[in-house]
Amino acid sequence: MNDQGGRHTKTWLARMGRAAGCAVLLLLAGCMEVPQPPLAVGTNMRVGADPLVLASERGLVDPGRVKVVELASGSEVQRALNNGLLDAAALTLDETLRLVDAGVDLRIVALLNASQGADVVVARRDIESPRDLRGEMVAVEDTSVGAFMLQRMLGKTGLTRAEVRVVNLEANAHLDALRDGRVAAAVSHAPLSGALIAAGYRPIFSSRAIPGEVVDVMVVRASVLRARPEAVDGLLRAWAAGLAEVHADATRAAAALSPGTGLSTLEYVGALRDVAFMPLDVSLEQLTGPSVALEARARSVGGALMDVGLLRRMPLLVDLVDTSALRRVVRQP
């Protein structure tokens, strides 16, 4: 995995390797208790996952139970999850549906947030609206939420995917592609989109136009959820601790998170406001209430993906959601 562009040096693979070596030595020494490595949870540079990153940076995560692994893109997080290198991840709902459709056995254990403008399409200054993209090249990370954003923008505009020329590029390569003139527009997300806008590219569509459809969720491998419930509880507590820090002092949180993103502290505070974060009790209510909020969102997202062949079938929500850890943590924080 290429982890260039993250805010941390990713040493988790090396640490896991050393842990495995120690385990072998312990077994040879006759010790039957083999310590498990921490639960590896993946994120990419996306404002919606920042409470988890903040919790890790401030030592609010039990390092023996949870290791936050920040990768360069959503595609890298999905590849790592698919290859068994991650136990859990913060993903968008559409990314989750596509991974499950591809055969990855995941469970949604919590809703994290809903994007309210954090996901955005930017374009050259001469392009004033999505309609002006007909025949133009558009950069999109096609395995991530960008593909869903592109489809929803085109649908709202009356264009089809065949009427634009899609260039599949990971989000951290979009600025270079725009500057080089290889593409006229790019589907991005905060904080990466901040650098595109600062460079003079015009926002022409955002998740504000599709409220409640770009949703971040916490997913865990089904096997991990069964075998390591205490670690999953620790993961949810880490999210709650990081979110409490953001709510207590957004400016201080932004000051910690903004270095390396191209955004000032003030700009990062603005990016945080473009996300409606969900405390764990709200997440539990939305996943278990009399009218499960996720059901309508999932149908809308799944329908849009199926329309363009990005999803073969819609999984049953009852098979996809597991609130057991959420219930434990909300009742015994």
C-alpha positions in Angstrom: 0.0 0.0 0.0 1.2 3.5 -0.8 0.6 5.7 2.2 2.2 8.9 0.9 0.3 12.1 1.8 -0.9 10.9 5.2 -0.4 13.0 8.4 1.5 10.3 10.1 4.3 7.9 9.3 2.5 4.6 8.9 4.5 1.9 10.8 1.6 -0.4 11.6 2.7 -3.2 9.2 6.2 -3.2 10.8 4.7 -3.2 14.2 2.3 -6.1 13.4 5.3 -8.0 11.9 7.3 -7.5 15.1 4.3 -8.5 17.2 4.0 -11.7 15.1 7.7 -12.5 15.7 7.3 -11.9 19.5 4.3 -14.3 19.5 6.3 -17.0 17.9 9.0 -16.6 20.6 6.4 -16.7 23.3 5.0 -19.9 22.0 8.5 -21.5 21.8 9.0 -20.4 25.4 5.9 -22.4 26.3 3.5 -19.4 26.8 0.0 -20.2 25.7 -1.3 -16.7 25.8 -0.5 -15.0 22.5 -1.2 -11.2 22.7 -3.4 -10.0 19.8 -2.2 -7.0 17.7 -4.4 -3.9 18.1 -7.5 -3.7 15.9 -6.4 -1.8 12.8 -8.9 0.7 11.6 -8.3 2.5 8.3 -9.2 6.1 7.4 -8.2 8.4 4.6 -7.6 12.2 4.6 -11.3 13.0 4.9 -12.8 15.5 7.4 -15.5 13.1 8.3 -13.0 10.7 9.9 -11.1 13.4 11.8 -12.5 12.7 15.3 -10.8 9.3 15.1 -7.5 10.8 13.9 -7.7 13.4 16.6 -8.3 10.8 19.3 -5.2 8.9 18.1 -3.1 12.0 18.1 -4.1 13.0 21.6 -3.6 9.6 23.2 -7.4 9.0 23.7 -7.1 5.6 22.0 -5.9 2.5 23.9 -2.9 1.5 21.7 -3.2 -2.1 22.9 -6.7 -2.3 21.4 -7.0 0.1 18.5 -4.5 1.4 15.9 -5.6 4.2 13.6 -4.1 3.8 10.1 -4.5 6.9 7.9 -3.9 6.1 4.2 -3.7 8.4 1.2 -7.0 7.7 -0.4 -10.3 5.9 0.0 -9.3 3.4 -2.6 -6.2 2.5 -0.6 -8.4 1.9 2.5 -10.7 -0.3 0.5 -7.8 -2.3 -0.9 -6.3 -2.8 2.5 -9.7 -3.9 3.9 -10.3 -6.2 1.0 -6.8 -7.8 1.4 -7.3 -8.4 5.1 -4.7 -5.8 6.2 -7.4 -3.8 8.1 -10.0 -5.0 10.6 -12.2 -2.0 10.4 -12.5 1.3 8.5 -14.4 4.6 8.2 -16.0 4.4 4.8 -18.8 6.2 3.0 -22.1 4.3 2.7 -21.7 3.8 -1.1 -18.2 2.4 -0.6 -19.5 0.0 1.9 -22.3 -1.2 -0.4 -19.8 -1.8 -3.2 -17.4 -3.7 -1.0 -20.2 -5.9 0.4 -21.5 -6.5 -3.2 -17.9 -7.6 -4.1 -18.0 -10.2 -1.4 -16.3 -8.5 1.6 -18.1 -9.6 4.8 -18.6 -6.3 6.6 -20.9 -5.0 9.3 -21.9 -1.4 9.8 -21.5 -0.8 13.5 -22.2 3.0 13.7 -23.1 6.0 11.6 -20.4 8.7 11.9 -21.6 11.7 10.0 -23.5 13.2 7.0 -21.7 15.4 4.5 -23.2 18.9 4.2 -20.9 20.4 1.6 -17.6 18.6 2.5 -17.8 16.6 -0.8 -17.5 18.9 -3.8 -17.0 19.1 -7.6 -14.6 21.8 -8.7 -13.8 23.0 -12.2 -11.9 25.5 -14.3 -13.1 29.1 -13.9 -14.7 29.2 -17.3 -17.0 26.3 -16.3 -19.9 27.9 -14.5 -22.2 24.9 -13.9 -22.3 21.1 -14.3 -24.0 21.4 -17.7 -20.8 23.0 -19.0 -19.0 19.6 -18.4 -20.5 18.0 -21.5 -17.6 16.5 -23.5 -15.0 17.5 -20.8 -12.6 15.3 -18.9 -13.5 14.9 -15.2 -11.1 13.4 -12.6 -12.8 11.1 -10.2 -11.6 8.4 -7.8 -13.9 5.8 -9.3 -13.7 3.2 -6.6 -14.6 5.7 -3.9 -17.4 8.2 -3.0 -16.4 10.3 -6.0 -18.1 7.9 -8.4 -21.4 8.4 -6.5 -21.0 12.2 -6.3 -20.4 12.3 -10.1 -23.4 10.2 -10.8 -25.7 12.3 -8.5 -24.4 15.5 -10.1 -25.0 14.3 -13.6 -28.4 13.0 -12.7 -29.4 16.4 -11.1 -28.1 18.1 -14.3 -29.7 15.9 -16.9 -26.4 14.6 -18.2 -25.3 10.9 -18.4 -21.9 9.5 -17.6 -21.4 8.9 -21.3 -21.5 12.6 -21.9 -18.4 13.3 -19.9 -15.0 11.8 -20.2 -14.1 10.2 -16.8 -10.5 10.0 -15.8 -9.9 7.6 -12.9 -7.5 9.3 -10.5 -7.0 9.1 -6.8 -8.1 12.3 -5.0 -4.5 13.3 -4.0 -3.6 13.5 -7.8 -6.4 15.9 -8.8 -4.6 19.2 -8.3 -1.8 18.2 -10.6 -4.3 17.0 -13.2 -6.2 20.3 -13.1 -3.0 22.4 -13.3 -1.7 20.3 -16.2 -4.9 20.8 -18.1 -5.5 17.0 -18.3 -9.0 17.5 -16.8 -11.5 20.3 -16.6 -13.0 19.3 -13.3 -12.5 17.0 -10.3 -14.7 15.3 -7.7 -13.0 16.0 -4.4 -13.6 16.2 -0.6 -12.4 18.3 2.3 -9.7 18.8 3.3 -8.2 18.0 -0.2 -10.7 20.2 -2.0 -9.4 23.2 0.0 -6.2 23.2 -2.0 -8.1 23.0 -5.3 -10.3 25.9 -4.4 -7.3 27.9 -3.1 -5.6 27.3 -6.5 -8.5 29.1 -8.2 -10.9 26.2 -9.2 -14.6 26.9 -8.9 -17.0 24.7 -6.9 -19.9 23.8 -9.1 -21.7 21.1 -7.1 -21.5 19.8 -3.5 -23.2 17.3 -1.2 -25.4 20.2 0.0 -27.5 19.5 -3.1 -28.1 15.8 -2.0 -28.6 16.1 1.8 -28.3 12.9 3.8 -26.9 10.8 0.8 -23.1 11.1 1.5 -22.9 9.3 4.8 -19.8 8.0 6.6 -20.1 4.8 8.5 -17.8 2.6 10.7 -17.5 -0.9 9.3 -15.9 -3.9 10.9 -15.2 -7.3 9.5 -17.9 -9.7 10.6 -15.3 -12.2 11.9 -13.5 -9.5 13.9 -16.8 -8.3 15.4 -17.5 -11.9 16.6 -14.0 -12.6 17.9 -13.0 -9.3 19.4 -16.0 -7.4 20.7 -14.0 -5.6 23.4 -11.7 -4.1 20.7 -14.7 -3.0 18.7 -16.1 -1.3 21.8 -12.8 0.4 22.2 -13.0 1.7 18.6 -16.4 3.2 19.2 -15.2 4.8 22.5 -12.2 6.3 20.6 -14.6 7.9 18.1 -16.7 9.3 20.9 -13.6 10.7 22.7 -12.4 12.4 19.5 -15.8 13.8 18.7 -16.0 15.3 22.2 -12.7 17.0 21.6 -14.0 18.5 18.3 -17.2 19.7 19.9 -15.4 21.1 23.0 -13.0 23.3 20.9 -13.2 23.1 17.1 -10.5 25.7 16.7 -8.0 23.7 18.8 -9.0 20.5 17.0 -8.5 22.2 13.6 -5.1 23.5 14.6 -4.0 19.9 15.3 -5.5 18.5 12.1 -4.8 21.2 9.5 -0.9 20.9 9.2 -0.1 19.3 5.9 -3.5 19.8 4.3 -2.9 23.2 2.8 -5.7 24.7 4.9 -5.3 27.3 7.6 -6.8 26.6 11.1 -9.7 28.9 10.2 -10.4 27.2 6.9 -10.3 23.8 8.6 -12.9 25.0 11.1 -15.1 25.8 8.1 -14.5 22.4 6.7 -15.6 20.8 10.0 -18.8 22.8 9.8 -19.5 21.1 6.4 -20.0 17.8 8.2 -22.9 16.9 10.6 -21.2 14.6 13.1 -23.2 12.0 14.9 -22.7 11.1 18.6 -23.0 7.4 19.4 -26.5 7.8 20.9 -27.8 9.6 17.8 -26.2 6.8 15.7 -28.0 4.2 17.7 -31.3 6.0 17.5 -31.0 6.3 13.7 -30.0 2.6 13.3 -32.7 1.2 15.5 -35.6 3.7 15.7 -39.1 2.9 14.5 -38.2 4.3 11.1 -34.6 3.3 10.5 -33.0 6.4 8.9 -30.3 4.4 7.1 -32.9 2.4 5.1 -34.0 5.3 3.0 -30.5 6.6 2.5 -29.2 3.2 1.5 -32.0 2.7 -1.0 -31.3 6.1 -2.6 -27.5 5.5 -2.7 -27.9 1.9 -3.9 -30.3 2.9 -6.7 -27.9 5.5 -8.0 -25.1 3.0 -8.1 -27.1 0.4 -9.8 -28.2 2.8 -12.4 -24.7 3.0 -13.8 -23.6 -0.6 -13.1 -21.5 0.2 -10.0 -23.6 -2.1 -7.8 -25.1 -5.4 -8.9 -27.6 -5.9 -6.0 -28.7 -4.1 -2.9 -27.8 -6.0 0.3 -30.4 -6.4 3.0 -29.9 -3.8 5.6 -30.8 -6.3 8.4 -27.8 -8.4 7.3 -25.5 -5.4 7.1 -26.1 -3.6 10.4 -24.9 -4.8 13.8 -25.6 -2.5 16.7 -24.4 -4.9 19.5 -21.2 -2.9 20.2 -23.0 0.4 19.9 -25.6 -0.7 22.4 -22.9 -1.8 24.9 -21.0 1.5 24.6 -24.0 3.8 24.7 -25.3 2.0 27.8 -21.9 1.8 29.5 -19.8 4.6 28.1 
